[in-house]
Amino acid sequence: MKIHNINLFLGWFILGWVVLDVLFSNITLHTVTGALIGTANVMWYCLIEVQE
């Protein structure tokens, strides 16, 4: 359940950043969004690996 909650949180967090990205269309925001999504993917992968 804990893992699911983290996944849900990350999903909404990233969605929020994508919305901001679309609204402001800022090059800095693009970089931050890319970094956040990359970090979230790595974190999620590590959590799955640790869990198994």
mmCIF file of the N, C-alpha and C atoms, coordinates in Angstrom:
data_MODEL
# 
_entry.id   MODEL 
# 
loop_
_atom_site.group_PDB 
_atom_site.id 
_atom_site.type_symbol 
_atom_site.label_atom_id 
_atom_site.label_alt_id 
_atom_site.label_comp_id 
_atom_site.label_asym_id 
_atom_site.label_entity_id 
_atom_site.label_seq_id 
_atom_site.pdbx_PDB_ins_code 
_atom_site.Cartn_x 
_atom_site.Cartn_y 
_atom_site.Cartn_z 
_atom_site.occupancy 
_atom_site.B_iso_or_equiv 
_atom_site.pdbx_formal_charge 
_atom_site.auth_seq_id 
_atom_site.auth_comp_id 
_atom_site.auth_asym_id 
_atom_site.auth_atom_id 
_atom_site.pdbx_PDB_model_num 
ATOM 1   N N  . MET A 1 1  ? 0.847  -1.207 0.000   1.00 0.00 ? 1  MET A N  1 
ATOM 2   C CA . MET A 1 1  ? 0.000  0.000  0.000   1.00 0.00 ? 1  MET A CA 1 
ATOM 3   C C  . MET A 1 1  ? 0.877  1.251  0.000   1.00 0.00 ? 1  MET A C  1 
ATOM 4   N N  . LYS A 1 2  ? 1.973  1.180  0.750   1.00 0.00 ? 2  LYS A N  1 
ATOM 5   C CA . LYS A 1 2  ? 2.891  2.305  0.837   1.00 0.00 ? 2  LYS A CA 1 
ATOM 6   C C  . LYS A 1 2  ? 3.457  2.657  -0.546  1.00 0.00 ? 2  LYS A C  1 
ATOM 7   N N  . ILE A 1 3  ? 3.888  1.608  -1.265  1.00 0.00 ? 3  ILE A N  1 
ATOM 8   C CA . ILE A 1 3  ? 4.438  1.794  -2.604  1.00 0.00 ? 3  ILE A CA 1 
ATOM 9   C C  . ILE A 1 3  ? 3.402  2.441  -3.521  1.00 0.00 ? 3  ILE A C  1 
ATOM 10  N N  . HIS A 1 4  ? 2.157  1.972  -3.437  1.00 0.00 ? 4  HIS A N  1 
ATOM 11  C CA . HIS A 1 4  ? 1.083  2.516  -4.274  1.00 0.00 ? 4  HIS A CA 1 
ATOM 12  C C  . HIS A 1 4  ? 0.896  4.008  -4.002  1.00 0.00 ? 4  HIS A C  1 
ATOM 13  N N  . ASN A 1 5  ? 0.932  4.378  -2.713  1.00 0.00 ? 5  ASN A N  1 
ATOM 14  C CA . ASN A 1 5  ? 0.766  5.783  -2.344  1.00 0.00 ? 5  ASN A CA 1 
ATOM 15  C C  . ASN A 1 5  ? 1.888  6.649  -2.900  1.00 0.00 ? 5  ASN A C  1 
ATOM 16  N N  . ILE A 1 6  ? 3.115  6.127  -2.852  1.00 0.00 ? 6  ILE A N  1 
ATOM 17  C CA . ILE A 1 6  ? 4.261  6.866  -3.379  1.00 0.00 ? 6  ILE A CA 1 
ATOM 18  C C  . ILE A 1 6  ? 4.099  7.047  -4.888  1.00 0.00 ? 6  ILE A C  1 
ATOM 19  N N  . ASN A 1 7  ? 3.683  5.977  -5.559  1.00 0.00 ? 7  ASN A N  1 
ATOM 20  C CA . ASN A 1 7  ? 3.477  6.023  -7.003  1.00 0.00 ? 7  ASN A CA 1 
ATOM 21  C C  . ASN A 1 7  ? 2.416  7.056  -7.359  1.00 0.00 ? 7  ASN A C  1 
ATOM 22  N N  . LEU A 1 8  ? 1.320  7.064  -6.613  1.00 0.00 ? 8  LEU A N  1 
ATOM 23  C CA . LEU A 1 8  ? 0.224  8.001  -6.833  1.00 0.00 ? 8  LEU A CA 1 
ATOM 24  C C  . LEU A 1 8  ? 0.711  9.437  -6.635  1.00 0.00 ? 8  LEU A C  1 
ATOM 25  N N  . PHE A 1 9  ? 1.471  9.663  -5.558  1.00 0.00 ? 9  PHE A N  1 
ATOM 26  C CA . PHE A 1 9  ? 2.020  10.986 -5.263  1.00 0.00 ? 9  PHE A CA 1 
ATOM 27  C C  . PHE A 1 9  ? 2.922  11.470 -6.393  1.00 0.00 ? 9  PHE A C  1 
ATOM 28  N N  . LEU A 1 10 ? 3.839  10.594 -6.832  1.00 0.00 ? 10 LEU A N  1 
ATOM 29  C CA . LEU A 1 10 ? 4.748  10.962 -7.913  1.00 0.00 ? 10 LEU A CA 1 
ATOM 30  C C  . LEU A 1 10 ? 3.990  11.254 -9.193  1.00 0.00 ? 10 LEU A C  1 
ATOM 31  N N  . GLY A 1 11 ? 2.964  10.441 -9.452  1.00 0.00 ? 11 GLY A N  1 
ATOM 32  C CA . GLY A 1 11 ? 2.152  10.630 -10.655 1.00 0.00 ? 11 GLY A CA 1 
ATOM 33  C C  . GLY A 1 11 ? 1.502  12.003 -10.679 1.00 0.00 ? 11 GLY A C  1 
ATOM 34  N N  . TRP A 1 12 ? 0.861  12.387 -9.587  1.00 0.00 ? 12 TRP A N  1 
ATOM 35  C CA . TRP A 1 12 ? 0.215  13.696 -9.494  1.00 0.00 ? 12 TRP A CA 1 
ATOM 36  C C  . TRP A 1 12 ? 1.239  14.830 -9.503  1.00 0.00 ? 12 TRP A C  1 
ATOM 37  N N  . PHE A 1 13 ? 2.380  14.606 -8.855  1.00 0.00 ? 13 PHE A N  1 
ATOM 38  C CA . PHE A 1 13 ? 3.441  15.606 -8.799  1.00 0.00 ? 13 PHE A CA 1 
ATOM 39  C C  . PHE A 1 13 ? 3.958  15.910 -10.204 1.00 0.00 ? 13 PHE A C  1 
ATOM 40  N N  . ILE A 1 14 ? 4.221  14.835 -10.972 1.00 0.00 ? 14 ILE A N  1 
ATOM 41  C CA . ILE A 1 14 ? 4.711  14.991 -12.339 1.00 0.00 ? 14 ILE A CA 1 
ATOM 42  C C  . ILE A 1 14 ? 3.638  15.631 -13.213 1.00 0.00 ? 14 ILE A C  1 
ATOM 43  N N  . LEU A 1 15 ? 2.384  15.202 -13.039 1.00 0.00 ? 15 LEU A N  1 
ATOM 44  C CA . LEU A 1 15 ? 1.282  15.773 -13.812 1.00 0.00 ? 15 LEU A CA 1 
ATOM 45  C C  . LEU A 1 15 ? 1.194  17.283 -13.579 1.00 0.00 ? 15 LEU A C  1 
ATOM 46  N N  . GLY A 1 16 ? 1.356  17.683 -12.321 1.00 0.00 ? 16 GLY A N  1 
ATOM 47  C CA . GLY A 1 16 ? 1.333  19.106 -11.988 1.00 0.00 ? 16 GLY A CA 1 
ATOM 48  C C  . GLY A 1 16 ? 2.439  19.875 -12.709 1.00 0.00 ? 16 GLY A C  1 
ATOM 49  N N  . TRP A 1 17 ? 3.637  19.282 -12.749 1.00 0.00 ? 17 TRP A N  1 
ATOM 50  C CA . TRP A 1 17 ? 4.760  19.920 -13.428 1.00 0.00 ? 17 TRP A CA 1 
ATOM 51  C C  . TRP A 1 17 ? 4.523  20.016 -14.924 1.00 0.00 ? 17 TRP A C  1 
ATOM 52  N N  . VAL A 1 18 ? 3.921  18.969 -15.513 1.00 0.00 ? 18 VAL A N  1 
ATOM 53  C CA . VAL A 1 18 ? 3.627  18.986 -16.947 1.00 0.00 ? 18 VAL A CA 1 
ATOM 54  C C  . VAL A 1 18 ? 2.612  20.076 -17.259 1.00 0.00 ? 18 VAL A C  1 
ATOM 55  N N  . VAL A 1 19 ? 1.603  20.230 -16.413 1.00 0.00 ? 19 VAL A N  1 
ATOM 56  C CA . VAL A 1 19 ? 0.604  21.287 -16.592 1.00 0.00 ? 19 VAL A CA 1 
ATOM 57  C C  . VAL A 1 19 ? 1.273  22.662 -16.537 1.00 0.00 ? 19 VAL A C  1 
ATOM 58  N N  . LEU A 1 20 ? 2.121  22.875 -15.539 1.00 0.00 ? 20 LEU A N  1 
ATOM 59  C CA . LEU A 1 20 ? 2.855  24.137 -15.427 1.00 0.00 ? 20 LEU A CA 1 
ATOM 60  C C  . LEU A 1 20 ? 3.723  24.363 -16.659 1.00 0.00 ? 20 LEU A C  1 
ATOM 61  N N  . ASP A 1 21 ? 4.364  23.294 -17.107 1.00 0.00 ? 21 ASP A N  1 
ATOM 62  C CA . ASP A 1 21 ? 5.236  23.329 -18.271 1.00 0.00 ? 21 ASP A CA 1 
ATOM 63  C C  . ASP A 1 21 ? 4.462  23.804 -19.494 1.00 0.00 ? 21 ASP A C  1 
ATOM 64  N N  . VAL A 1 22 ? 3.282  23.240 -19.703 1.00 0.00 ? 22 VAL A N  1 
ATOM 65  C CA . VAL A 1 22 ? 2.444  23.609 -20.842 1.00 0.00 ? 22 VAL A CA 1 
ATOM 66  C C  . VAL A 1 22 ? 1.960  25.056 -20.710 1.00 0.00 ? 22 VAL A C  1 
ATOM 67  N N  . LEU A 1 23 ? 1.557  25.431 -19.499 1.00 0.00 ? 23 LEU A N  1 
ATOM 68  C CA . LEU A 1 23 ? 1.032  26.777 -19.270 1.00 0.00 ? 23 LEU A CA 1 
ATOM 69  C C  . LEU A 1 23 ? 2.089  27.857 -19.501 1.00 0.00 ? 23 LEU A C  1 
ATOM 70  N N  . PHE A 1 24 ? 3.278  27.646 -18.974 1.00 0.00 ? 24 PHE A N  1 
ATOM 71  C CA . PHE A 1 24 ? 4.302  28.683 -19.019 1.00 0.00 ? 24 PHE A CA 1 
ATOM 72  C C  . PHE A 1 24 ? 5.293  28.528 -20.172 1.00 0.00 ? 24 PHE A C  1 
ATOM 73  N N  . SER A 1 25 ? 5.408  27.295 -20.689 1.00 0.00 ? 25 SER A N  1 
ATOM 74  C CA . SER A 1 25 ? 6.281  27.009 -21.823 1.00 0.00 ? 25 SER A CA 1 
ATOM 75  C C  . SER A 1 25 ? 7.655  27.675 -21.665 1.00 0.00 ? 25 SER A C  1 
ATOM 76  N N  . ASN A 1 26 ? 8.254  27.433 -20.503 1.00 0.00 ? 26 ASN A N  1 
ATOM 77  C CA . ASN A 1 26 ? 9.531  28.045 -20.156 1.00 0.00 ? 26 ASN A CA 1 
ATOM 78  C C  . ASN A 1 26 ? 10.649 27.016 -20.333 1.00 0.00 ? 26 ASN A C  1 
ATOM 79  N N  . ILE A 1 27 ? 11.757 27.423 -20.951 1.00 0.00 ? 27 ILE A N  1 
ATOM 80  C CA . ILE A 1 27 ? 12.863 26.490 -21.209 1.00 0.00 ? 27 ILE A CA 1 
ATOM 81  C C  . ILE A 1 27 ? 13.459 25.948 -19.916 1.00 0.00 ? 27 ILE A C  1 
ATOM 82  N N  . THR A 1 28 ? 13.524 26.780 -18.883 1.00 0.00 ? 28 THR A N  1 
ATOM 83  C CA . THR A 1 28 ? 14.032 26.333 -17.577 1.00 0.00 ? 28 THR A CA 1 
ATOM 84  C C  . THR A 1 28 ? 13.102 25.278 -17.002 1.00 0.00 ? 28 THR A C  1 
ATOM 85  N N  . LEU A 1 29 ? 11.792 25.521 -17.131 1.00 0.00 ? 29 LEU A N  1 
ATOM 86  C CA . LEU A 1 29 ? 10.792 24.592 -16.622 1.00 0.00 ? 29 LEU A CA 1 
ATOM 87  C C  . LEU A 1 29 ? 10.878 23.262 -17.369 1.00 0.00 ? 29 LEU A C  1 
ATOM 88  N N  . HIS A 1 30 ? 11.161 23.333 -18.679 1.00 0.00 ? 30 HIS A N  1 
ATOM 89  C CA . HIS A 1 30 ? 11.340 22.108 -19.460 1.00 0.00 ? 30 HIS A CA 1 
ATOM 90  C C  . HIS A 1 30 ? 12.474 21.270 -18.870 1.00 0.00 ? 30 HIS A C  1 
ATOM 91  N N  . THR A 1 31 ? 13.577 21.920 -18.545 1.00 0.00 ? 31 THR A N  1 
ATOM 92  C CA . THR A 1 31 ? 14.740 21.234 -17.980 1.00 0.00 ? 31 THR A CA 1 
ATOM 93  C C  . THR A 1 31 ? 14.406 20.632 -16.619 1.00 0.00 ? 31 THR A C  1 
ATOM 94  N N  . VAL A 1 32 ? 13.742 21.417 -15.769 1.00 0.00 ? 32 VAL A N  1 
ATOM 95  C CA . VAL A 1 32 ? 13.358 20.951 -14.437 1.00 0.00 ? 32 VAL A CA 1 
ATOM 96  C C  . VAL A 1 32 ? 12.393 19.777 -14.541 1.00 0.00 ? 32 VAL A C  1 
ATOM 97  N N  . THR A 1 33 ? 11.414 19.888 -15.451 1.00 0.00 ? 33 THR A N  1 
ATOM 98  C CA . THR A 1 33 ? 10.432 18.814 -15.645 1.00 0.00 ? 33 THR A CA 1 
ATOM 99  C C  . THR A 1 33 ? 11.121 17.532 -16.079 1.00 0.00 ? 33 THR A C  1 
ATOM 100 N N  . GLY A 1 34 ? 12.041 17.664 -17.038 1.00 0.00 ? 34 GLY A N  1 
ATOM 101 C CA . GLY A 1 34 ? 12.789 16.495 -17.509 1.00 0.00 ? 34 GLY A CA 1 
ATOM 102 C C  . GLY A 1 34 ? 13.584 15.855 -16.382 1.00 0.00 ? 34 GLY A C  1 
ATOM 103 N N  . ALA A 1 35 ? 14.229 16.696 -15.573 1.00 0.00 ? 35 ALA A N  1 
ATOM 104 C CA . ALA A 1 35 ? 15.022 16.191 -14.452 1.00 0.00 ? 35 ALA A CA 1 
ATOM 105 C C  . ALA A 1 35 ? 14.131 15.490 -13.423 1.00 0.00 ? 35 ALA A C  1 
ATOM 106 N N  . LEU A 1 36 ? 12.979 16.077 -13.126 1.00 0.00 ? 36 LEU A N  1 
ATOM 107 C CA . LEU A 1 36 ? 12.050 15.500 -12.153 1.00 0.00 ? 36 LEU A CA 1 
ATOM 108 C C  . LEU A 1 36 ? 11.529 14.153 -12.623 1.00 0.00 ? 36 LEU A C  1 
ATOM 109 N N  . ILE A 1 37 ? 11.133 14.080 -13.888 1.00 0.00 ? 37 ILE A N  1 
ATOM 110 C CA . ILE A 1 37 ? 10.606 12.825 -14.423 1.00 0.00 ? 37 ILE A CA 1 
ATOM 111 C C  . ILE A 1 37 ? 11.696 11.759 -14.416 1.00 0.00 ? 37 ILE A C  1 
ATOM 112 N N  . GLY A 1 38 ? 12.908 12.139 -14.795 1.00 0.00 ? 38 GLY A N  1 
ATOM 113 C CA . GLY A 1 38 ? 14.026 11.203 -14.774 1.00 0.00 ? 38 GLY A CA 1 
ATOM 114 C C  . GLY A 1 38 ? 14.313 10.709 -13.362 1.00 0.00 ? 38 GLY A C  1 
ATOM 115 N N  . THR A 1 39 ? 14.340 11.627 -12.410 1.00 0.00 ? 39 THR A N  1 
ATOM 116 C CA . THR A 1 39 ? 14.592 11.269 -11.008 1.00 0.00 ? 39 THR A CA 1 
ATOM 117 C C  . THR A 1 39 ? 13.488 10.357 -10.475 1.00 0.00 ? 39 THR A C  1 
ATOM 118 N N  . ALA A 1 40 ? 12.240 10.709 -10.776 1.00 0.00 ? 40 ALA A N  1 
ATOM 119 C CA . ALA A 1 40 ? 11.098 9.913  -10.316 1.00 0.00 ? 40 ALA A CA 1 
ATOM 120 C C  . ALA A 1 40 ? 11.165 8.496  -10.880 1.00 0.00 ? 40 ALA A C  1 
ATOM 121 N N  . ASN A 1 41 ? 11.541 8.378  -12.153 1.00 0.00 ? 41 ASN A N  1 
ATOM 122 C CA . ASN A 1 41 ? 11.663 7.062  -12.778 1.00 0.00 ? 41 ASN A CA 1 
ATOM 123 C C  . ASN A 1 41 ? 12.743 6.221  -12.095 1.00 0.00 ? 41 ASN A C  1 
ATOM 124 N N  . VAL A 1 42 ? 13.884 6.847  -11.814 1.00 0.00 ? 42 VAL A N  1 
ATOM 125 C CA . VAL A 1 42 ? 14.982 6.139  -11.138 1.00 0.00 ? 42 VAL A CA 1 
ATOM 126 C C  . VAL A 1 42 ? 14.553 5.716  -9.728  1.00 0.00 ? 42 VAL A C  1 
ATOM 127 N N  . MET A 1 43 ? 13.924 6.629  -8.989  1.00 0.00 ? 43 MET A N  1 
ATOM 128 C CA . MET A 1 43 ? 13.453 6.332  -7.631  1.00 0.00 ? 43 MET A CA 1 
ATOM 129 C C  . MET A 1 43 ? 12.458 5.183  -7.653  1.00 0.00 ? 43 MET A C  1 
ATOM 130 N N  . TRP A 1 44 ? 11.515 5.239  -8.598  1.00 0.00 ? 44 TRP A N  1 
ATOM 131 C CA . TRP A 1 44 ? 10.480 4.212  -8.706  1.00 0.00 ? 44 TRP A CA 1 
ATOM 132 C C  . TRP A 1 44 ? 11.116 2.866  -9.014  1.00 0.00 ? 44 TRP A C  1 
ATOM 133 N N  . TYR A 1 45 ? 12.083 2.860  -9.934  1.00 0.00 ? 45 TYR A N  1 
ATOM 134 C CA . TYR A 1 45 ? 12.786 1.627  -10.295 1.00 0.00 ? 45 TYR A CA 1 
ATOM 135 C C  . TYR A 1 45 ? 13.506 1.046  -9.075  1.00 0.00 ? 45 TYR A C  1 
ATOM 136 N N  . CYS A 1 46 ? 14.173 1.899  -8.314  1.00 0.00 ? 46 CYS A N  1 
ATOM 137 C CA . CYS A 1 46 ? 14.888 1.458  -7.112  1.00 0.00 ? 46 CYS A CA 1 
ATOM 138 C C  . CYS A 1 46 ? 13.922 0.884  -6.078  1.00 0.00 ? 46 CYS A C  1 
ATOM 139 N N  . LEU A 1 47 ? 12.767 1.536  -5.904  1.00 0.00 ? 47 LEU A N  1 
ATOM 140 C CA . LEU A 1 47 ? 11.769 1.054  -4.945  1.00 0.00 ? 47 LEU A CA 1 
ATOM 141 C C  . LEU A 1 47 ? 11.261 -0.326 -5.343  1.00 0.00 ? 47 LEU A C  1 
ATOM 142 N N  . ILE A 1 48 ? 11.001 -0.519 -6.630  1.00 0.00 ? 48 ILE A N  1 
ATOM 143 C CA . ILE A 1 48 ? 10.525 -1.818 -7.126  1.00 0.00 ? 48 ILE A CA 1 
ATOM 144 C C  . ILE A 1 48 ? 11.591 -2.881 -6.879  1.00 0.00 ? 48 ILE A C  1 
ATOM 145 N N  . GLU A 1 49 ? 12.849 -2.559 -7.181  1.00 0.00 ? 49 GLU A N  1 
ATOM 146 C CA . GLU A 1 49 ? 13.953 -3.506 -6.990  1.00 0.00 ? 49 GLU A CA 1 
ATOM 147 C C  . GLU A 1 49 ? 14.114 -3.883 -5.526  1.00 0.00 ? 49 GLU A C  1 
ATOM 148 N N  . VAL A 1 50 ? 14.026 -2.911 -4.634  1.00 0.00 ? 50 VAL A N  1 
ATOM 149 C CA . VAL A 1 50 ? 14.170 -3.153 -3.195  1.00 0.00 ? 50 VAL A CA 1 
ATOM 150 C C  . VAL A 1 50 ? 13.012 -4.018 -2.687  1.00 0.00 ? 50 VAL A C  1 
ATOM 151 N N  . GLN A 1 51 ? 11.822 -3.745 -3.206  1.00 0.00 ? 51 GLN A N  1 
ATOM 152 C CA . GLN A 1 51 ? 10.616 -4.460 -2.793  1.00 0.00 ? 51 GLN A CA 1 
ATOM 153 C C  . GLN A 1 51 ? 10.687 -5.956 -3.144  1.00 0.00 ? 51 GLN A C  1 
ATOM 154 N N  . GLU A 1 52 ? 11.273 -6.304 -4.283  1.00 0.00 ? 52 GLU A N  1 
ATOM 155 C CA . GLU A 1 52 ? 11.288 -7.699 -4.760  1.00 0.00 ? 52 GLU A CA 1 
ATOM 156 C C  . GLU A 1 52 ? 12.380 -8.566 -4.171  1.00 0.00 ? 52 GLU A C  1 
# 
